Amino acid sequence: MDLHLLFDNLTNPALLFFFLGILAVQLKSDLEIPQNSSKFISLYLLFAIGFKGGLELSHSTLNMEIIWSLLFGILLAVVVPLYAYFLLRRKFSVANSGAIAAAYGSVSAVTFVTAISFLEIEQIHFGGHMVAVMALMEAPSIIVGVLLMALFSKQKPKNGDLKKTVHHSFTNGSVLLILGSLAIGFLANEQQAEGIKPFTTDIFKGFLAVFLLDMGITSGRKLNDFVKKGWFAVLFSVIVPIINGIFVAWFTQYITADVGNRFLFAILAASASYIAVPAAMRLAAPQANPSLYLPMALAVTFPFNITLGMPLYLYIVQNF
């Protein structure tokens, strides 16, 4: 692995703000980002990346590579929670296994946004259709997780509850915003897009830094309690993303030759949802323990991916 690339990633200001958030918690500082501001920034990031992805997509011609990319993303969102569920059942209940499996089959929009920033620093091109791939991977894993719980649980969920969960997975705010922004960016012409470029592009990295500061504070608060729950969860939170990321980084050579797209596929496969899935599981599986699946995704997998994971997956893409 290129140590220079790893050093550049670890000294990225946005990433350092993440570590500052963790440090603030350990020092028992009162530093925090107001909840309303945090929500606004997360909405802004989804909006900006969706809009820019739509612009890129409008410049692309629909071809078999894009179609195969979309289908492969959906396949990943189905296969990952399936195999993850049966690994997790060795230690956890049906509800907890289903919720964690759904989180690891789904994707982290913030990890995806950080990965795009990483590619821009390295000046590596990627296709706008990858934003659509990310958005399409949110819902299938949630549905698979719920279906696994329904299949193996002694207490079967009511049909109405299942319908509500499926509906929620498709209309979840993050999914709706990213798809809507993608469509708007696709429809906008160059002159119209240029008019809001200062908002969608120029201030993007600053907002990302503040958001990662907030993520660092949140992760720091959950990390200590989570480690006490056992090493199986910690190991799963690192090993499964590594396996997913490395395999997909290698396999996507058969789907696309674009280094940036292959890297983003690896990040999508390795990431875990800590926004959309917890919101859906609150409705679908209230018996699942959020203090288990939320810290696994946010306090372990997320930091690993944005520090060591990204240089590792890029190395695999560029050399295999």
C-alpha positions as CSV (number, residue, x, y, z in Angstrom):
1,M,0.0,0.0,0.0
2,D,1.2,3.5,-0.8
3,L,2.1,5.0,2.6
4,H,2.1,8.5,1.1
5,L,-1.6,8.0,0.2
6,L,-2.4,6.7,3.7
7,F,-0.6,9.7,5.3
8,D,-2.5,12.1,3.0
9,N,-5.8,10.5,4.0
10,L,-5.0,10.6,7.7
11,T,-4.0,14.3,7.5
12,N,-7.1,15.3,5.6
13,P,-8.7,18.2,7.6
14,A,-12.2,16.7,7.4
15,L,-10.9,13.5,8.9
16,L,-8.9,15.3,11.6
17,F,-12.1,17.1,12.6
18,F,-13.6,13.6,13.2
19,F,-10.7,12.7,15.5
20,L,-11.2,16.1,17.2
21,G,-14.7,15.1,18.0
22,I,-13.6,11.8,19.6
23,L,-10.9,13.7,21.6
24,A,-13.5,16.2,22.8
25,V,-15.5,13.4,24.3
26,Q,-12.5,11.7,25.9
27,L,-11.6,15.1,27.5
28,K,-15.2,15.5,28.7
29,S,-15.5,18.8,26.8
30,D,-18.9,20.4,26.3
31,L,-18.2,20.8,22.6
32,E,-21.2,19.8,20.5
33,I,-23.0,20.6,17.3
34,P,-26.7,21.6,17.8
35,Q,-29.0,18.9,16.7
36,N,-30.9,21.1,14.2
37,S,-27.6,22.2,12.7
38,S,-26.4,18.6,12.4
39,K,-29.6,17.6,10.6
40,F,-29.4,20.5,8.2
41,I,-25.7,19.7,7.4
42,S,-26.6,16.0,6.7
43,L,-29.4,17.1,4.4
44,Y,-27.1,19.5,2.7
45,L,-24.5,16.8,2.0
46,L,-27.1,14.5,0.5
47,F,-28.5,17.3,-1.6
48,A,-25.1,18.4,-2.9
49,I,-23.8,15.0,-3.8
50,G,-27.1,14.0,-5.4
51,F,-27.2,17.2,-7.5
52,K,-23.6,16.9,-8.6
53,G,-24.2,13.2,-9.4
54,G,-27.2,14.2,-11.5
55,L,-25.1,16.7,-13.5
56,E,-22.4,14.1,-14.2
57,L,-25.1,11.5,-15.2
58,S,-26.6,14.0,-17.6
59,H,-23.3,14.1,-19.4
60,S,-23.2,10.3,-19.6
61,T,-24.8,8.1,-22.2
62,L,-26.9,5.3,-20.8
63,N,-24.9,2.1,-21.7
64,M,-24.5,-1.5,-20.5
65,E,-21.8,-0.5,-18.0
66,I,-24.3,1.8,-16.1
67,I,-27.1,-0.7,-16.3
68,W,-24.8,-3.5,-14.9
69,S,-23.5,-1.1,-12.2
70,L,-27.0,-0.4,-11.0
71,L,-27.9,-4.1,-11.0
72,F,-24.7,-5.1,-9.2
73,G,-25.4,-2.5,-6.5
74,I,-28.9,-4.0,-5.9
75,L,-27.4,-7.5,-5.9
76,L,-24.9,-6.5,-3.2
77,A,-27.6,-5.0,-1.1
78,V,-29.4,-8.4,-1.1
79,V,-26.5,-10.8,-0.8
80,V,-24.5,-9.0,2.0
81,P,-27.4,-9.0,4.6
82,L,-28.2,-12.7,3.7
83,Y,-24.7,-14.0,4.5
84,A,-24.2,-11.6,7.4
85,Y,-27.4,-12.7,9.1
86,F,-26.2,-16.3,9.4
87,L,-22.8,-15.2,10.8
88,L,-24.5,-13.0,13.4
89,R,-26.9,-15.7,14.5
90,R,-24.0,-17.5,16.1
91,K,-24.0,-14.9,18.8
92,F,-27.1,-12.7,18.6
93,S,-30.9,-13.0,18.6
94,V,-33.0,-13.1,15.5
95,A,-34.0,-9.4,15.9
96,N,-30.5,-8.2,16.5
97,S,-29.0,-10.3,13.7
98,G,-31.6,-9.0,11.2
99,A,-31.1,-5.4,12.2
100,I,-27.3,-5.6,12.1
101,A,-27.4,-7.5,8.8
102,A,-29.6,-4.8,7.3
103,A,-27.2,-2.1,8.4
104,Y,-24.2,-3.9,6.8
105,G,-26.1,-4.6,3.6
106,S,-27.2,-1.0,3.3
107,V,-24.8,1.9,2.8
108,S,-23.5,5.0,4.6
109,A,-24.1,8.1,2.6
110,V,-21.6,10.0,4.8
111,T,-18.9,7.4,4.0
112,F,-19.7,7.7,0.4
113,V,-19.5,11.5,0.5
114,T,-16.1,11.3,2.3
115,A,-14.9,8.8,-0.4
116,I,-15.8,11.2,-3.1
117,S,-13.9,14.0,-1.4
118,F,-11.0,11.5,-1.2
119,L,-11.2,10.9,-4.9
120,E,-11.2,14.6,-5.6
121,I,-8.1,15.1,-3.6
122,E,-6.4,12.3,-5.5
123,Q,-7.8,13.7,-8.8
124,I,-9.5,10.4,-9.8
125,H,-12.6,10.6,-12.0
126,F,-15.8,8.7,-11.1
127,G,-19.2,8.4,-12.8
128,G,-22.2,10.3,-11.7
129,H,-24.3,7.1,-11.9
130,M,-22.6,5.9,-8.8
131,V,-24.8,8.2,-6.8
132,A,-27.8,6.4,-8.2
133,V,-26.2,3.1,-7.3
134,M,-25.8,4.3,-3.7
135,A,-29.4,5.4,-3.5
136,L,-30.7,2.1,-4.9
137,M,-28.8,0.1,-2.3
138,E,-30.6,1.6,0.7
139,A,-34.0,-0.1,0.5
140,P,-33.3,-3.7,-0.6
141,S,-31.1,-4.5,2.5
142,I,-33.8,-3.2,4.9
143,I,-36.4,-5.3,3.2
144,V,-34.1,-8.4,3.3
145,G,-33.4,-7.8,7.0
146,V,-37.1,-7.5,7.8
147,L,-38.0,-10.6,5.8
148,L,-35.2,-12.6,7.5
149,M,-36.6,-11.6,10.9
150,A,-40.2,-12.5,9.8
151,L,-39.0,-15.9,8.5
152,F,-37.0,-17.0,11.5
153,S,-38.8,-15.3,14.3
154,K,-41.3,-17.2,16.5
155,Q,-43.4,-14.0,16.8
156,K,-44.4,-13.2,13.2
157,P,-44.9,-9.5,12.4
158,K,-48.3,-8.4,11.2
159,N,-48.8,-7.9,7.5
160,G,-49.6,-4.3,8.0
161,D,-46.3,-3.7,9.9
162,L,-44.3,-5.3,7.1
163,K,-46.0,-3.1,4.5
164,K,-45.2,0.0,6.6
165,T,-41.6,-1.0,6.9
166,V,-41.3,-1.7,3.1
167,H,-42.9,1.7,2.4
168,H,-40.6,3.5,4.9
169,S,-37.5,1.9,3.3
170,F,-38.4,3.4,-0.1
171,T,-39.7,6.8,1.2
172,N,-36.9,7.3,3.9
173,G,-35.8,10.9,3.8
174,S,-32.2,10.2,2.9
175,V,-33.2,8.0,0.0
176,L,-35.9,10.4,-1.2
177,L,-33.5,13.4,-1.0
178,I,-30.6,11.8,-2.8
179,L,-32.8,10.4,-5.6
180,G,-34.7,13.7,-5.9
181,S,-31.5,15.7,-6.0
182,L,-30.1,13.3,-8.6
183,A,-33.1,13.8,-10.8
184,I,-33.0,17.6,-10.5
185,G,-29.3,17.7,-11.3
186,F,-30.0,15.5,-14.3
187,L,-32.7,17.9,-15.6
188,A,-30.8,21.2,-14.9
189,N,-28.7,22.7,-17.7
190,E,-25.2,24.0,-17.4
191,Q,-26.2,27.7,-16.9
192,Q,-28.7,26.8,-14.2
193,A,-26.2,24.5,-12.4
194,E,-23.6,27.3,-12.5
195,G,-25.9,29.6,-10.6
196,I,-25.9,27.4,-7.5
197,K,-22.4,26.1,-7.8
198,P,-21.1,28.2,-4.8
199,F,-23.6,26.3,-2.6
200,T,-23.2,22.8,-4.1
201,T,-19.5,22.8,-4.6
202,D,-17.5,25.7,-3.0
203,I,-18.6,25.2,0.6
204,F,-19.0,21.4,0.4
205,K,-15.7,20.4,2.1
206,G,-16.3,22.9,4.9
207,F,-19.7,21.4,5.7
208,L,-18.2,17.9,5.5
209,A,-15.6,18.8,8.1
210,V,-18.2,20.2,10.5
211,F,-20.4,17.1,10.0
212,L,-17.4,14.7,10.6
213,L,-16.7,16.7,13.8
214,D,-20.3,15.9,14.9
215,M,-19.9,12.3,13.9
216,G,-16.7,12.1,16.0
217,I,-18.5,13.4,19.0
218,T,-21.3,10.9,18.5
219,S,-18.9,8.0,17.9
220,G,-16.8,8.9,21.0
221,R,-19.9,8.8,23.2
222,K,-20.9,5.3,22.0
223,L,-17.5,3.7,21.7
224,N,-16.7,2.8,25.4
225,D,-20.1,1.2,26.1
226,F,-20.0,-0.7,22.9
227,V,-16.6,-2.3,23.5
228,K,-17.9,-3.7,26.8
229,K,-20.6,-5.7,24.9
230,G,-18.0,-8.2,23.6
231,W,-15.3,-8.7,21.0
232,F,-17.5,-10.6,18.5
233,A,-19.3,-7.4,17.6
234,V,-16.1,-5.4,17.3
235,L,-14.4,-8.1,15.1
236,F,-17.5,-8.3,12.9
237,S,-17.6,-4.5,12.5
238,V,-14.0,-4.6,11.0
239,I,-13.6,-8.0,9.3
240,V,-16.9,-8.1,7.4
241,P,-16.3,-4.7,5.8
242,I,-12.7,-5.6,4.9
243,I,-13.9,-8.8,3.2
244,N,-16.8,-7.0,1.4
245,G,-14.6,-4.1,0.3
246,I,-11.6,-6.2,-0.9
247,F,-13.8,-8.7,-2.8
248,V,-15.8,-6.0,-4.5
249,A,-12.7,-3.9,-5.3
250,W,-11.3,-6.9,-7.1
251,F,-14.5,-8.3,-8.7
252,T,-15.7,-5.0,-10.2
253,Q,-13.0,-5.2,-12.8
254,Y,-15.5,-7.3,-14.7
255,I,-18.1,-4.5,-14.5
256,T,-16.1,-1.4,-15.1
257,A,-12.5,-0.4,-15.9
258,D,-13.0,3.0,-14.2
259,V,-10.8,3.2,-11.0
260,G,-13.0,5.7,-9.3
261,N,-16.2,3.7,-9.9
262,R,-14.5,0.5,-8.6
263,F,-13.3,2.3,-5.5
264,L,-16.8,3.7,-4.8
265,F,-18.3,0.2,-5.2
266,A,-15.8,-1.1,-2.6
267,I,-16.7,1.7,-0.2
268,L,-20.5,1.0,-0.7
269,A,-19.9,-2.7,0.0
270,A,-17.8,-2.0,3.0
271,S,-19.9,0.7,4.6
272,A,-22.8,0.3,7.0
273,S,-25.9,2.4,7.5
274,Y,-26.4,4.3,10.7
275,I,-29.1,6.7,9.6
276,A,-31.7,5.0,7.3
277,V,-31.5,1.5,8.8
278,P,-31.8,2.5,12.5
279,A,-34.8,4.7,11.5
280,A,-36.4,1.7,9.7
281,M,-35.6,-0.8,12.5
282,R,-37.2,1.4,15.1
283,L,-40.4,0.6,13.3
284,A,-39.8,-2.9,12.1
285,A,-37.9,-4.4,15.0
286,P,-38.3,-2.5,18.3
287,Q,-37.0,-5.5,20.1
288,A,-33.6,-5.2,18.4
289,N,-31.0,-3.4,20.5
290,P,-30.0,0.0,18.9
291,S,-27.1,0.3,21.3
292,L,-25.6,-2.7,19.5
293,Y,-26.2,-2.1,15.7
294,L,-25.8,1.7,15.8
295,P,-22.3,1.8,17.4
296,M,-21.1,-1.1,15.3
297,A,-21.8,0.9,12.2
298,L,-20.9,4.4,13.5
299,A,-18.2,3.9,16.1
300,V,-16.2,1.1,14.5
301,T,-16.9,0.5,10.8
302,F,-17.2,4.2,9.8
303,P,-13.9,5.3,11.4
304,F,-12.1,2.2,10.0
305,N,-13.4,2.9,6.4
306,I,-12.4,6.6,6.3
307,T,-8.9,6.0,7.8
308,L,-7.5,2.6,6.7
309,G,-10.2,1.3,4.5
310,M,-10.1,3.9,1.7
311,P,-6.4,3.6,1.0
312,L,-6.6,-0.2,1.2
313,Y,-9.5,-0.5,-1.3
314,L,-7.8,2.0,-3.7
315,Y,-4.6,-0.1,-3.6
316,I,-6.6,-3.2,-4.5
317,V,-8.3,-1.5,-7.3
318,Q,-5.1,0.0,-8.8
319,N,-3.1,-3.2,-8.5
320,F,-5.5,-6.1,-9.1
